[in-house]
C-alpha cells in the first residue's frame, strides 16, 4: 500500500469528499519535499514538485478536516515553514526569509514554506501585490539563488524560495476575494482546483472510527522522504518517458485542433502539472527518485479530470452566458455528421477537455427543452440527434451570416 493509499484508507469513514483527501495528501508530500528533489527538463532547467491545491466547495462540505490533518502531518515532520492563520503577503515573505531549526538542530536558511488555510479569503490580507507574488514564487525553477522583494518599505531576501499551498474556499468568497486579473494573470493557471458538491458519505461521528487517521503515524514515512536529496532519474528512453511524450503530443494537438481557448493558462501549463503529480505519486509508492509507469498513468488520469474544474471556478468572472462555447461545439459536430447523430460516449471521448459528464447533461437538457437536439436510446447506447428541420434552419442561418 502506498502512503497516499494509506491516507485514503484511514479516512474512508469520514464525510469529506474523497478527492479532498487525495489532493491534500499530494500537497502534504509536496510540502515536505520542498526543493530537495527535482527532475531535469531536457537539461534546460530543474523542475520541482511543489504544487498549489484549492479545495472548492460549499461552506458545509467538510473541507477543514483534510486541511487540518495535512497541517498536523507537516508540523510533525518539521522540515518546512508552516504559514497558518491570518497573514499579509509581507508577513509571509518575512517568515520565508527567516531561519528555521530543522530536526537534529540544523539551521535551515532556505526560504521554503507551506501555506495552509481552511478559508483562504480570511487567511490572506487583501493586497494588490499578493497574488502576483504567490504566482511568481510558485515557479521555483525560475527562482534559483536569492529572490529579493521590496514591499511597503521592507526588503525581503529569500534564498531558493519554494512554496507549496493547500487552501479551501467557496464560490461566493472566491468571486469576492480573487479579482479578474488574478484569474487570468496566471495564479489560477498554477492551481489544482478540486471542486466537489457532495460529501462522500454520512457519518454523525457518534461512534468511534474503526481506523481513524493518525497524523503522527502518517508522518513516519514522510520523514524518510524528507531525507531525499537530488534529481529524479531521467525519463529519456524509458517506457514512462515515451508514454508522457505521446500523451503530451496528442494532448496539445487536440487543443490546437479543437481551438480550445483558456485565458487562465491552465492548459498551457498542463504538461508541467502532470509531471509534478507523477513525481509526487512515485514518491508515495517508494522513497526512490524514479517516476514509475503506474504513477505516470495515474497522474495523467487524475489531472485530466481537473480541467473543467478551473473553468467552473472562473465562469462567474467571464461575464458570458453559461456553456456558450460548448453548445457551439456540439451544434457544429452534429451539423458535420451525415446522419446528424452522435453517441454520448463519442461526444465525451472527443471533447472531454470542453465539458465533463455533469455539464454535458445540463447542456443536452437545454437543447432538448429547446427542441434542437433530442436524446434517444439505441440498444443501451444514448445517442443525441438533431432533427432535420433544425439542421436546415441552422444551415440557413449560417448562410445568412456569410
C-alpha positions as CSV (number, residue, x, y, z in Angstrom):
1,X,0.0,0.0,0.0
2,X,1.4,3.4,-1.0
3,X,1.5,6.3,1.5
4,X,-1.4,8.0,-0.3
5,X,-3.4,4.8,-0.3
6,X,-2.8,4.5,3.4
7,X,-4.2,8.1,3.9
8,X,-7.2,7.3,1.7
9,X,-7.8,4.1,3.7
10,X,-7.8,5.7,7.1
11,X,-10.1,8.5,6.1
12,X,-12.7,6.5,4.2
13,X,-15.1,6.5,7.2
14,X,-15.2,10.3,7.2
15,X,-17.6,12.6,5.3
16,X,-15.1,14.8,3.4
17,X,-15.1,14.1,-0.4
18,X,-12.5,11.5,-1.3
19,X,-10.8,13.8,-3.8
20,X,-10.2,16.3,-1.0
21,X,-8.2,13.7,0.9
22,X,-6.3,12.6,-2.2
23,X,-5.2,16.1,-3.2
24,X,-4.5,17.1,0.4
25,X,-2.2,14.1,0.5
26,X,-0.3,15.2,-2.6
27,X,0.0,18.7,-1.2
28,X,1.4,17.3,2.0
29,X,4.1,15.3,0.2
30,X,4.9,18.4,-1.9
31,X,5.3,20.5,1.2
32,X,7.9,18.2,2.9
33,X,9.8,17.6,-0.4
34,X,10.3,21.3,-1.0
35,X,13.2,21.8,-3.5
36,X,15.2,18.8,-2.2
37,X,14.3,16.7,-5.3
38,X,13.8,17.7,-8.9
39,X,13.7,16.4,-12.5
40,X,15.7,17.9,-15.3
41,X,13.6,19.3,-18.2
42,X,15.8,18.4,-21.1
43,X,18.8,19.9,-19.4
44,X,17.2,23.4,-19.8
45,X,16.2,23.7,-16.1
46,X,15.4,21.8,-13.0
47,X,11.7,21.2,-12.2
48,X,10.4,20.8,-8.7
49,X,7.3,19.0,-7.3
50,X,5.8,22.0,-5.4
51,X,2.1,22.4,-6.0
52,X,-0.8,24.7,-5.1
53,X,-4.1,23.0,-4.3
54,X,-7.5,24.6,-3.7
55,X,-10.5,22.7,-2.3
56,X,-13.6,24.4,-3.7
57,X,-17.0,23.6,-2.2
58,X,-19.9,24.9,-0.2
59,X,-19.3,26.0,3.4
60,X,-20.5,22.8,5.0
61,X,-18.8,20.3,2.8
62,X,-16.1,19.2,5.2
63,X,-13.1,20.9,3.7
64,X,-11.5,21.7,7.0
65,X,-10.5,18.2,8.2
66,X,-8.3,17.2,5.2
67,X,-6.5,20.5,5.6
68,X,-6.2,20.1,9.3
69,X,-4.7,16.6,9.0
70,X,-2.2,17.8,6.4
71,X,-1.1,20.7,8.6
72,X,-0.6,18.3,11.6
73,X,1.5,15.9,9.5
74,X,3.7,18.6,8.1
75,X,4.2,20.1,11.5
76,X,5.2,16.6,12.8
77,X,7.8,16.2,10.0
78,X,9.1,19.7,10.9
79,X,11.2,20.4,7.9
80,X,9.5,23.4,6.3
81,X,7.9,26.7,7.5
82,X,4.2,26.4,8.1
83,X,2.2,29.5,7.2
84,X,-1.1,29.4,9.0
85,X,-3.6,31.8,10.4
86,X,-4.2,35.3,9.1
87,X,-1.3,36.7,7.2
88,X,-0.3,39.6,4.9
89,X,1.9,38.9,1.9
90,X,4.5,40.9,3.8
91,X,4.2,38.6,6.8
92,X,4.5,35.5,4.6
93,X,7.7,36.9,2.9
94,X,9.1,37.8,6.3
95,X,8.6,34.2,7.6
96,X,10.0,32.7,4.5
97,X,13.2,34.9,4.9
98,X,13.8,33.8,8.5
99,X,16.0,30.9,9.5
100,X,14.4,27.7,10.9
101,X,15.8,25.0,13.2
102,X,15.3,21.6,11.5
103,X,15.3,18.2,13.1
104,X,18.7,17.4,14.6
105,X,19.3,21.1,15.5
106,X,20.4,22.0,11.9
107,X,19.7,25.7,11.0
108,X,17.8,25.9,7.7
109,X,18.1,29.3,6.0
110,X,16.3,28.3,2.8
111,X,13.0,30.0,2.1
112,X,10.7,27.0,1.9
113,X,7.1,27.2,3.1
114,X,3.7,25.6,3.1
115,X,0.6,27.9,3.1
116,X,-2.3,26.1,4.8
117,X,-5.8,27.7,5.2
118,X,-9.2,26.3,5.7
119,X,-10.7,29.6,4.4
120,X,-8.3,31.4,2.1
121,X,-10.2,34.7,1.9
122,X,-10.0,35.2,5.6
123,X,-6.4,34.0,6.0
124,X,-4.7,36.3,3.5
125,X,-5.0,40.1,4.0
126,X,-6.1,41.7,0.7
127,X,-3.2,43.3,-1.1
128,X,-2.9,44.1,-4.8
129,X,0.6,42.5,-4.8
130,X,-0.4,39.3,-3.0
131,X,-1.4,37.1,-5.9
132,X,1.4,38.4,-8.2
133,X,4.0,37.3,-5.6
134,X,2.3,34.0,-5.0
135,X,2.3,33.4,-8.7
136,X,6.0,34.3,-9.0
137,X,7.0,32.2,-6.1
138,X,5.3,29.1,-7.5
139,X,7.8,28.9,-10.3
140,X,10.7,27.6,-8.2
141,X,12.5,26.5,-11.4
142,X,12.9,30.2,-12.4
143,X,13.9,31.4,-9.0
144,X,17.3,29.9,-8.3
145,X,19.5,31.5,-5.6
146,X,18.3,34.7,-4.0
147,X,15.0,36.4,-4.6
148,X,14.6,39.9,-3.4
149,X,11.3,41.8,-2.9
150,X,10.5,45.3,-1.7
151,X,7.1,45.7,-0.1
152,X,6.0,48.8,1.7
153,X,9.5,49.9,2.6
154,X,10.5,46.4,3.7
155,X,13.1,44.4,1.9
156,X,13.0,40.6,2.0
157,X,15.7,38.4,0.7
158,X,14.6,34.8,0.0
159,X,17.1,32.0,-0.5
160,X,15.9,29.4,-3.1
161,X,12.2,30.2,-2.4
162,X,10.0,27.2,-2.7
163,X,6.3,27.5,-1.9
164,X,3.5,24.9,-1.6
165,X,-0.1,25.6,-0.8
166,X,-3.3,23.9,0.4
167,X,-6.3,26.1,0.8
168,X,-10.0,26.0,0.8
169,X,-12.8,28.3,-0.1
170,X,-16.3,28.5,-1.6
171,X,-17.7,30.2,-4.6
172,X,-19.0,33.4,-3.0
173,X,-15.7,34.0,-1.2
174,X,-13.7,33.2,-4.3
175,X,-15.6,35.6,-6.5
176,X,-15.3,38.4,-3.9
177,X,-11.7,37.9,-3.0
178,X,-10.0,36.8,-6.2
179,X,-10.1,39.5,-8.9
180,X,-10.3,39.1,-12.6
181,X,-6.6,40.0,-13.1
182,X,-5.7,37.1,-10.7
183,X,-7.9,34.7,-12.6
184,X,-6.3,35.5,-15.9
185,X,-2.9,36.6,-14.6
186,X,-1.5,33.1,-14.1
187,X,-2.4,32.4,-10.4
188,X,-5.3,30.0,-11.3
189,X,-3.2,28.5,-14.1
190,X,-0.9,27.2,-11.4
191,X,-3.6,26.0,-9.1
192,X,-5.1,22.5,-8.9
193,X,-8.8,23.3,-8.3
194,X,-10.6,20.4,-6.7
195,X,-14.3,21.1,-6.9
196,X,-16.9,18.9,-5.1
197,X,-20.6,19.3,-4.4
198,X,-21.4,16.3,-2.2
199,X,-19.9,14.6,0.8
200,X,-18.6,11.1,0.3
201,X,-20.9,9.5,2.9
202,X,-22.9,10.3,6.0
203,X,-21.3,9.8,9.4
204,X,-22.5,11.5,12.5
205,X,-19.3,10.5,14.3
206,X,-21.3,9.4,17.4
207,X,-19.4,6.1,17.2
208,X,-15.6,5.8,17.2
209,X,-14.0,5.2,13.9
210,X,-12.6,1.7,13.2
211,X,-9.5,3.2,11.6
212,X,-9.1,6.9,12.5
213,X,-6.3,8.9,10.8
214,X,-3.2,9.2,12.9
215,X,-1.0,12.2,11.9
216,X,2.0,11.0,13.8
217,X,1.9,7.6,12.2
218,X,1.3,9.1,8.7
219,X,4.3,11.4,9.3
220,X,6.6,8.5,9.7
221,X,7.1,7.6,6.0
222,X,7.2,11.3,5.1
223,X,10.2,11.8,7.5
224,X,12.0,9.3,5.3
225,X,11.1,11.2,2.1
226,X,12.3,14.4,3.8
227,X,15.8,12.9,3.8
228,X,15.9,12.5,0.0
229,X,18.1,14.9,-2.0
230,X,18.9,15.0,-5.7
231,X,17.5,14.6,-9.2
232,X,14.9,12.1,-10.4
233,X,16.2,9.5,-12.9
234,X,15.9,10.8,-16.5
235,X,12.7,9.9,-18.4
236,X,14.6,9.8,-21.6
237,X,14.3,6.4,-23.4
238,X,12.1,4.9,-20.6
239,X,8.6,3.5,-21.1
240,X,7.1,6.1,-18.9
241,X,9.0,8.8,-20.7
242,X,7.7,7.6,-24.1
243,X,4.2,7.5,-22.6
244,X,4.5,11.1,-21.4
245,X,5.8,12.2,-24.8
246,X,3.0,10.5,-26.6
247,X,0.3,11.9,-24.3
248,X,1.9,15.4,-24.4
249,X,1.9,15.5,-28.2
250,X,-1.7,14.1,-28.5
251,X,-3.0,16.4,-25.8
252,X,-1.7,19.7,-27.3
253,X,-2.6,18.6,-30.9
254,X,-6.2,18.1,-29.6
255,X,-6.1,21.6,-28.0
256,X,-5.0,23.1,-31.3
257,X,-7.4,21.1,-33.5
258,X,-10.4,21.9,-31.3
259,X,-9.2,25.6,-30.9
260,X,-9.6,25.4,-27.2
261,X,-9.3,28.8,-25.5
262,X,-8.0,29.1,-22.0
263,X,-7.4,32.5,-20.6
264,X,-6.3,31.2,-17.2
265,X,-3.2,29.4,-18.5
266,X,-4.2,26.1,-17.1
267,X,-4.0,24.2,-20.3
268,X,-0.7,25.8,-21.3
269,X,0.9,24.5,-18.1
270,X,-0.9,21.2,-18.1
271,X,2.1,19.2,-19.1
272,X,4.0,20.6,-16.2
273,X,1.1,19.7,-13.8
274,X,1.1,16.1,-14.9
275,X,4.8,15.8,-14.3
276,X,4.6,17.3,-10.8
277,X,1.9,14.9,-9.8
278,X,3.8,12.0,-11.3
279,X,6.8,12.8,-9.1
280,X,4.6,13.0,-6.0
281,X,2.8,9.8,-6.8
282,X,6.1,8.0,-7.4
283,X,7.4,9.0,-4.0
284,X,4.2,8.0,-2.4
285,X,5.0,4.5,-3.7
286,X,8.6,4.3,-2.5
287,X,11.4,6.6,-1.5
288,X,13.3,6.3,-4.8
289,X,13.9,9.1,-7.3
290,X,12.3,7.5,-10.3
291,X,8.9,8.2,-11.9
292,X,7.1,4.9,-12.2
293,X,4.8,3.8,-15.1
294,X,1.9,3.4,-12.6
295,X,2.5,7.0,-11.3
296,X,2.6,8.4,-14.8
297,X,-0.6,6.7,-15.8
298,X,-2.4,7.9,-12.6
299,X,-1.0,11.4,-13.0
300,X,-2.4,11.8,-16.5
301,X,-5.8,10.3,-15.4
302,X,-6.3,12.4,-12.3
303,X,-5.1,15.7,-13.9
304,X,-7.3,15.3,-16.9
305,X,-10.3,15.2,-14.6
306,X,-9.5,18.7,-13.3
307,X,-9.5,20.7,-16.4
308,X,-13.2,21.6,-16.2
309,X,-12.8,22.4,-12.5
310,X,-10.9,25.6,-13.2
311,X,-13.4,26.7,-15.9
312,X,-16.3,26.2,-13.5
313,X,-14.5,28.1,-10.7
314,X,-13.8,31.0,-13.0
315,X,-17.0,31.1,-15.0
316,X,-18.5,33.9,-13.0
317,X,-15.6,36.2,-13.9
318,X,-16.1,35.8,-17.7
319,X,-19.4,37.7,-17.8
320,X,-20.8,35.4,-20.6
321,X,-23.8,33.1,-20.8
322,X,-23.1,29.6,-19.5
323,X,-21.7,27.0,-21.8
324,X,-21.9,29.1,-25.0
325,X,-18.7,27.7,-26.4
326,X,-19.6,24.2,-25.5
327,X,-23.0,24.4,-27.1
328,X,-21.5,25.8,-30.3
329,X,-19.1,22.9,-30.5
330,X,-21.9,20.3,-30.1
331,X,-24.0,22.0,-32.8
332,X,-21.1,22.1,-35.2
333,X,-20.3,18.5,-34.6
334,X,-23.8,17.3,-35.3
335,X,-24.1,19.5,-38.4
336,X,-20.9,18.0,-39.8
337,X,-22.2,14.4,-39.4
338,X,-24.1,12.9,-42.3
339,X,-26.9,11.5,-40.1
340,X,-26.6,14.4,-37.6
341,X,-26.3,11.9,-34.7
342,X,-23.6,11.2,-32.1
343,X,-23.4,8.9,-29.1
344,X,-22.8,10.3,-25.7
345,X,-19.7,8.2,-25.4
346,X,-18.3,9.5,-28.7
347,X,-19.0,13.1,-27.6
348,X,-17.3,12.8,-24.2
349,X,-14.3,11.0,-25.7
350,X,-13.8,13.7,-28.3
351,X,-14.5,16.8,-26.2
352,X,-13.5,15.8,-22.7
353,X,-11.5,18.9,-22.3
354,X,-14.5,21.1,-23.1
355,X,-17.0,19.7,-20.6
356,X,-17.5,16.9,-18.0
357,X,-20.4,14.5,-17.8
358,X,-22.4,16.7,-15.4
359,X,-22.0,19.7,-17.6
360,X,-23.0,17.7,-20.7
361,X,-26.2,16.7,-19.0
362,X,-27.1,20.3,-18.4
363,X,-26.2,21.3,-21.9
364,X,-28.2,18.5,-23.5
365,X,-31.2,19.1,-21.3
366,X,-31.3,22.7,-22.5
367,X,-31.0,21.6,-26.1
368,X,-33.9,19.0,-25.6
369,X,-36.1,21.6,-24.0
370,X,-35.5,24.0,-26.9
371,X,-36.4,21.2,-29.4
372,X,-32.9,21.4,-31.0
373,X,-31.3,18.1,-30.1
374,X,-33.1,15.0,-28.7
375,X,-31.7,12.1,-26.8
376,X,-32.6,8.5,-27.9
377,X,-31.7,5.1,-26.6
378,X,-30.4,2.6,-29.2
379,X,-29.7,-0.8,-27.8
380,X,-28.5,0.6,-24.5
381,X,-26.5,3.4,-26.1
382,X,-27.5,7.0,-25.6
383,X,-27.5,8.9,-28.8
384,X,-28.1,12.6,-29.5
385,X,-29.9,13.5,-32.7
386,X,-30.6,16.9,-34.3
387,X,-33.9,16.9,-36.2
388,X,-33.7,17.6,-40.0
389,X,-35.8,20.7,-39.6
390,X,-33.3,22.1,-37.1
391,X,-30.4,21.2,-39.4
392,X,-32.0,23.1,-42.3
393,X,-32.7,26.1,-40.1
394,X,-29.1,26.2,-38.7
395,X,-27.6,25.9,-42.2
396,X,-29.9,28.7,-43.5
397,X,-28.8,30.9,-40.6
398,X,-25.1,30.3,-41.2
399,X,-25.5,31.0,-44.9
400,X,-27.3,34.3,-43.9
401,X,-24.2,35.3,-42.0
402,X,-21.9,34.9,-44.9
